[in-house]
Structures are given as C-alpha cells and as structure tokens.
C-alpha cells in the first residue's frame, strides 16, 4: 500500500487534489483507516490516476473525466485523445518555430541595414526546367512551400534516374496579389519524370543581380529588398520573374551561395 503522500508524488499531483478527487468519486483510496481517516492507495491505481490527470490536462472538465473513466475502454480512448493532443501541439510548435525564424530574420535585417552589396548588371540566359509550383498569398509562406517542393522534385529526379544539368533554381512570378513560387531543376532535354511539370523561363537582355552568401537563408529577404531598392534607385523597373540560383547549398555545402537575379528594363 502507498500513503497518500507517496501516491501523490508518483502521480505528480498534490495531496489536496487527491482528496478532492476522492470527494468527487473520481479516484477513491483503496483503504481508509476507520480510526485516523488516513487514505492509502494500491499500486494498481496508478494507471487510473495517470488517465485522470491526462484527461484533466487535455482540458476536460472533471464531470467529463468521470464519464470517460467510467468507460470500460477508457485506456484506448485516453491514449487516442493524448495522441490527438500531441499532434495539435506539434503543429503549434512548428508554427511557433516558423514565427521565431521570421523574428530572427527581421532582427538580422535590422542589424545589417548597412551591409554593402555588390550589384551586377548583366543578361540572363533562357532556362529549361522541370518544377513544382504553388500559389502563395502570404509571403511568409514561401519558405515553408519552397523547401518541401525542392525535396519532392529531387526525389522524383532521383527515382527516374534523371541527371541535373545545372544548379537548382527558384522562380517567383507575381500574379495580381499572389506569387507563383516554383522549385525547379535544370535537366536539359531529358524526359520529365512523372509528377513534375516542364517550364521555360525566357532570357532577359538586362538584369540586376547580387550574390547571397551565408550559413542560412535568414538574410535572403533583406538581400532581395536591397536588390529591388537598387533597381528603383537606378531608375529601372522589374521586368520578369525573379530567380534564385542555388550555386551551393546544404547538405553538399556548409553554406548557402545563391545568386539573386531580377530582370529589369
């Protein structure tokens, strides 16, 4: 037998809460001394106590907890509820991680406002690509869209035994209030693997470019801002889809080396 204090410690609740559960009929002691009133619990009651606490932590009222515990199949049901709650928390954690990443990127952008960029005016070749694309309304969603798309494109190429004929390319095309973000690879005239689409990006006679080099992509938005600001400062205008050409990228490289290319006129 376990004293109420020992049982409370093992379950992770207070003695006061155990007395409250007893009063509500949710978790009766295995034995109550008729003379002292001391409560004792059996070790086999730990499972029931764990289910009770888990349901309470999930946000169920004590009345709902009582009904659930009275169910003969309470253990599988509680486990299913816990798995569902776990999945919700994982989604929430991932959303918080993305928000933290954006905050850190904004902070780096502010701290690097005086970065010196080297802009190059040049022409751009036409590109024959295979890609996956998605319409993105919220710009903060581009990063979460483009990475998985590149993984799927790469997996499709590898499965089909198709060789890459150049670095990976992200293409961003503005359409009204949305952006079509495409994750693409250069494969020349080789057959297009199932699930991918063929795309062509026209040559640009004039473009402004800048190279981004860093351990992560946290500062790439700021670099794009600097590039577009330079376009405006030179009296030019954007004249075509923006390109990101990934010259180096993890895991093959320890850092990112990306050419940001904006056709202009």
C-alpha positions in Angstrom: 0.0 0.0 0.0 1.1 3.6 -0.6 0.4 6.5 1.6 -1.4 9.4 0.1 1.8 11.4 0.1 3.7 8.7 -1.7 0.9 8.2 -4.2 0.7 12.0 -4.9 4.4 12.1 -5.6 4.3 9.2 -8.0 1.3 10.6 -9.9 2.6 14.2 -9.9 -0.3 15.9 -8.1 -0.8 17.4 -4.7 -2.3 15.6 -1.7 -5.0 18.2 -1.7 -6.0 17.2 -5.3 -6.1 13.6 -4.4 -8.5 14.4 -1.5 -10.6 16.4 -4.0 -10.7 13.5 -6.5 -11.8 11.3 -3.6 -14.7 13.6 -2.7 -15.9 13.7 -6.3 -15.7 9.9 -6.5 -13.2 10.1 -9.3 -10.3 8.2 -7.5 -11.2 6.5 -4.3 -8.4 5.4 -1.9 -8.0 1.6 -1.8 -8.3 1.9 2.0 -9.3 4.5 4.6 -8.3 3.9 8.2 -11.5 3.9 10.2 -9.8 5.4 13.2 -7.4 8.0 11.7 -9.0 8.6 8.4 -5.7 8.2 6.6 -6.0 7.3 3.0 -3.9 4.6 1.4 -3.7 3.7 -2.3 -2.8 0.5 -4.2 0.0 0.5 -6.8 -2.5 -0.8 -9.4 -4.4 2.5 -9.0 -1.5 4.4 -10.6 -2.8 3.7 -14.1 -6.2 5.0 -13.3 -4.6 8.1 -11.8 -2.5 8.7 -14.8 -5.6 8.6 -17.1 -7.4 11.0 -14.8 -4.5 13.5 -14.8 -4.0 13.2 -18.6 -7.7 13.9 -19.3 -7.7 16.9 -17.0 -4.5 18.2 -18.7 -6.3 17.8 -22.0 -8.9 20.4 -20.8 -11.8 18.1 -19.9 -14.0 19.1 -17.0 -14.0 16.8 -14.0 -17.5 15.7 -14.9 -16.3 14.7 -18.4 -13.3 13.0 -16.8 -15.6 10.9 -14.6 -17.7 9.8 -17.6 -14.6 8.9 -19.6 -13.0 6.9 -16.8 -16.3 5.0 -16.2 -16.0 3.7 -19.8 -14.6 0.2 -19.9 -12.4 1.2 -22.9 -11.0 4.3 -21.1 -7.4 3.4 -21.7 -7.5 3.2 -25.5 -9.8 6.3 -25.7 -7.5 8.3 -23.4 -4.5 7.2 -25.5 -6.2 8.3 -28.7 -7.1 11.7 -27.1 -3.5 12.1 -26.0 -2.2 11.3 -29.5 -4.5 13.9 -31.0 -3.4 16.5 -28.4 0.2 15.6 -29.2 -0.3 16.2 -32.9 -2.0 19.6 -32.2 0.9 20.6 -30.0 3.4 19.6 -32.7 1.6 21.7 -35.2 1.6 24.6 -32.8 5.3 24.2 -32.0 6.1 24.1 -35.7 4.1 27.3 -36.2 6.0 29.0 -33.3 9.3 27.8 -34.8 8.5 29.5 -38.1 7.4 32.7 -36.3 10.7 32.6 -34.3 12.7 32.1 -37.5 10.9 35.2 -39.0 11.6 37.3 -35.9 15.3 36.3 -36.0 15.4 37.1 -39.8 13.8 40.5 -39.2 16.3 41.2 -36.4 19.2 40.3 -38.6 17.8 42.5 -41.3 17.7 45.5 -38.9 21.2 44.8 -37.6 22.6 44.5 -41.1 20.9 47.6 -42.6 24.3 49.0 -43.5 25.6 45.9 -45.3 27.5 46.7 -48.5 26.0 44.8 -51.5 27.7 44.3 -54.8 25.2 44.6 -57.7 26.0 43.4 -61.2 24.0 44.4 -64.3 24.1 41.6 -66.8 21.9 39.5 -69.1 20.3 36.2 -68.2 20.0 33.0 -70.2 16.8 31.2 -71.0 16.2 28.2 -68.7 14.5 24.9 -69.5 13.3 23.5 -66.2 11.2 20.8 -64.5 9.4 22.0 -61.5 6.7 22.0 -58.9 4.9 25.3 -58.2 2.4 26.7 -55.8 0.5 30.0 -55.5 1.4 31.8 -52.4 -0.6 34.7 -51.0 1.3 35.2 -47.7 5.0 35.9 -48.4 5.9 34.3 -45.1 4.6 31.0 -46.5 7.1 31.0 -49.4 9.9 29.4 -47.3 7.6 26.7 -46.0 6.4 25.9 -49.5 9.7 26.1 -51.5 11.8 23.7 -49.3 9.5 20.7 -49.4 8.9 21.3 -53.2 12.6 21.1 -53.9 12.8 17.8 -51.9 9.9 16.4 -53.9 11.5 17.5 -57.2 14.8 16.0 -56.2 13.2 12.7 -55.1 11.3 12.5 -58.5 14.5 13.1 -60.5 16.5 10.5 -58.4 13.7 7.9 -58.8 13.7 8.4 -62.5 17.5 8.4 -62.9 17.5 11.9 -64.4 20.7 13.9 -64.1 20.8 17.6 -63.2 22.4 19.8 -65.8 22.9 22.8 -63.6 22.1 24.3 -60.1 18.6 24.3 -58.7 16.5 27.4 -59.4 13.6 29.0 -57.6 11.4 31.2 -59.8 9.0 33.8 -58.4 6.3 35.2 -60.7 4.0 37.9 -59.5 0.3 37.4 -60.5 -2.1 40.0 -59.2 -1.8 39.8 -55.4 -0.2 36.4 -55.3 3.2 34.9 -56.2 3.7 31.7 -58.0 6.7 30.1 -56.3 8.4 27.3 -58.3 11.1 24.9 -57.2 13.0 23.8 -60.3 15.9 21.8 -61.6 17.7 22.0 -64.9 17.7 18.7 -66.8 18.0 19.8 -70.5 16.1 17.7 -72.9 15.8 14.6 -70.7 12.3 13.1 -70.2 10.2 14.8 -67.5 9.6 12.5 -64.5 6.0 11.7 -63.5 4.6 14.3 -61.2 6.7 17.2 -62.4 6.0 19.9 -65.0 8.1 21.3 -67.8 8.7 25.1 -67.6 10.7 27.6 -69.6 12.0 30.9 -68.3 12.7 33.4 -71.1 16.1 35.0 -71.5 16.5 38.5 -70.1 18.6 41.1 -72.0 19.1 43.1 -68.9 19.0 42.1 -65.2 20.4 43.2 -61.9 21.9 40.6 -59.7 23.5 40.2 -56.3 25.1 37.2 -54.6 24.0 36.0 -51.2 26.4 34.0 -49.1 25.6 32.9 -45.5 25.2 29.9 -43.2 21.4 30.0 -43.5 18.7 31.8 -45.6 17.7 34.1 -42.7 19.0 37.2 -44.5 17.9 36.4 -48.1 14.7 38.5 -47.8 16.7 41.5 -46.7 19.1 41.0 -49.7 16.1 40.8 -52.1 14.9 44.1 -50.6 18.3 45.7 -51.2 18.3 44.4 -54.8 14.8 45.9 -55.5 15.8 49.1 -53.8 18.8 49.3 -56.1 16.5 48.7 -59.2 14.4 51.7 -58.2 17.5 53.8 -57.4 18.8 53.2 -60.9 15.5 54.3 -62.5 14.8 50.8 -63.7 11.7 48.7 -63.3 11.1 45.0 -62.7 10.5 43.2 -66.0 10.1 39.5 -65.4 10.1 36.7 -62.9 12.7 36.8 -60.1 15.2 33.9 -60.0 17.3 32.4 -57.2 20.1 30.2 -58.5 21.5 27.9 -55.8 25.2 27.7 -56.6 25.9 26.0 -53.2 23.5 24.6 -50.7 23.5 22.2 -47.7 24.0 19.3 -47.3 26.5 19.2 -50.1 28.0 22.5 -48.8 28.3 24.0 -45.3 26.8 27.3 -46.5 24.4 28.9 -49.0 25.7 30.6 -52.1 22.7 32.0 -54.0 22.6 34.4 -57.0 19.5 36.6 -56.8 18.6 37.7 -60.3 15.9 40.2 -61.3 15.2 41.1 -64.9 14.8 44.8 -65.4 14.0 47.3 -68.1 
